[in-house]
Structure formats: structure tokens, C-alpha cells
């Protein structure tokens, strides 16, 4: 029995695909061991979203080779796709597998050990095939991410992902529903729909994201539906109104922003203005009671002046996001932004990042304090020890992590109660109703 060690880098889609790959390996007689242990095979599911991600991918591959020089080192995914098969193989890797071939991992490994050669990296930009994979045993015990879409047609000027993942490809609705139903039978109550560009679901198949959500909502046993990152332009009045009529939808929406300055957005090739973005936020806040709105922002994009940064910061302050994920711009070879003039020095990026981190901390606390005293529900996830006191912790539908005194409730149970207060350690306390778990 060959031992195999796995390491994942990158997004929720990568995480989902890695879980399926592990599942396939175990079902075919491989023994999965921790990546820190000596193994016969090391598989790194790589990321290439930034130069830093490229570097981390190389580091993990080198670390595996150092751990066991005789092991077979396998690079999988986006780094392979963007750097090219030849370059990755020249860097001490034994086998490369590109995107849309992950589902064939086991047969590719078997052929490799038999000395057979085959195409393992396709031209991802020339395929319309959705790589269908099905997860039956998610790593998390209470929620399951389901990949429903791959690829991106946006070509933002800073982003390499369309070249790593190819064009928009949507998973057949019947396959999504089959996976959701299976996971529901396994006891999962929360489903996260995710994709490389989730808002594009159905664009290639005459389907729609809202249509898919409606049918997932009908699956018995599923109590929560959470959505991955959305493009702001998808939030029309019809979209927001229809979502609000589906009680299983979690009022937690991640709308990618990148900048609150119109001129910076134009250079980024983002296809909306701050005003259009604000309209989407207003609609969500109109149709949902106090939803958690989260976002991503890049600081130090080429040409970002002090005035443009201040415009972006003012927009963030005005919008009052629950959480803002802040990234310092990283030059990505192969993108238009990498050759733009007026690249911003690293010390300026660091100052701007710190500025927004402080604003994020303030906004996050303000949102959590506004929830205090409100009815809510949590799915119990795990036990936690805070200052010697035992708690059970989980997330509300708004994706606020809350803590309640340990009552020995089984993980996966839904508990109704009230968001109580910020504790001294900054954690949010949850007081359950006297009746106990709320879905009994």
C-alpha cells in the first residue's frame, strides 16, 4: 500500500478539489498520511493567484522533495497551468497534473508507476468541459462546500486566474442536486455554493445561479445555504428580492470590491462604479435585516495616488462592511497591471494596508455590537477553551463566530438563542434559549 501526503494551497475551490482527490485516493487503496511525515508520494494542489502563491507552491514542492528525495513529487493545479509543464518539471517535480485533470488523479498515478506517458496538462483556455467531481465525505463536520462553477471571463488587469482556470464552465444542475442530497443524508445541514466566478453560473448553459439556489433550497435536511464570493453586478432588485424569500439563505454576502475609487476600478478593468456597488449593498440591506456584508480590497494598485486611496478608504468607512479582507497589490507576471507605470513602493502599500486594517477592526466590532440582543441561531461546531472556561463554538447565519457555555450539545446541532455580548477577550457570547437545540 503506497503512502501519499497531501497539501492544499489557495481558494475554497482548490480545497473542495483536494478533498475529492483525497477521497479518490483512499477509495483506491492509497494510505493518506500527514504531509509532515515521510511518504511515497507527495501531492501539492498549487495556487497561482499571486507571485507569493507561486513561491509558496514551489516551497511546498521543495519541502516535500527534501523530506523524502526518493518520493514521487506531484504538482497539481493552477501553478502548473500558468508556469507550464516543462518549467515545473525542470524544478525537481516528477509529475504534473493541470486543471480539468484532477478527476483522473488515480489513473494518472497508476499509469506513471507503470511507465506509461499521457497528456496530463490540457490547454485550459480551449475547453468547454466542466470537470465533474463529487464529494461524499467533507473534511468539515458541520458544513460542506460544493463547487458548482469553474473558470472566469472577466480578465481583471491584475488577475491571472482566467489563464489558470480557463473560460466559464457550469456544473449540471442535476449533479449539484445529487451531491447536496447525498450530503444532507450524511447529516450536513449547511451547504456553501462556491466557484471561481460564482456569479457566472449558468452563463454557458442557459441556466442561472438563482435558479440553482431555488432547487438547492428544496432539498430536505438542508437548513442553511451560504453563497461564495459574488460579483456586485449580480445583485439586482429581482435577485435580492428572490433570495430574501428563501429562508435557508444565510444573510452573509461577500461582494468583491477591490477599490472604492472609480478611477482605480477602471484601471483594474472592474466593470462597475462605486455607486453601482453601493446600490447592490443597499438592496441587500433593504431585503435582509442587518446582513453581514464582507469584501476584498487591494491597496497599492499601480497608479493609486494618495487621493485615490483616500477615496477608497472613505467608501469603506461609509459602507461599513462587517469584514474587509485587505491585500497589498502583488505584481503578477502575465497580467496587464504588471507592466503598468507608477508601481507603488512596498512601504506605501504597507502603510495603506495598516490604515485599512484599523478601519476593518472598528467596523467589525460595530457590526457585532449591533447584533447583541438579537435572536440568532448557531450550528455547534467544536469545543473551545477560553481562559480556562469551556465553551462550544459555531457560526450564526451571518457568519459571526459565537461562543456559548459548554452544554455537551452534539456537533452539527442547531441551537437558537440570543447574541449576548462581547466578552473581555473580544469573543462574542451566545445565550441559548431554554428549550435547547432549536431544530428539535
Order of alpha helices (4+ residues) and beta strands (2+ residues): beta-alpha-beta-beta-alpha-beta-alpha-alpha-beta-alpha-beta-alpha-beta-alpha-beta-alpha-beta-beta-alpha-beta-alpha-alpha-beta-alpha-beta-alpha-beta-beta-beta-beta-beta
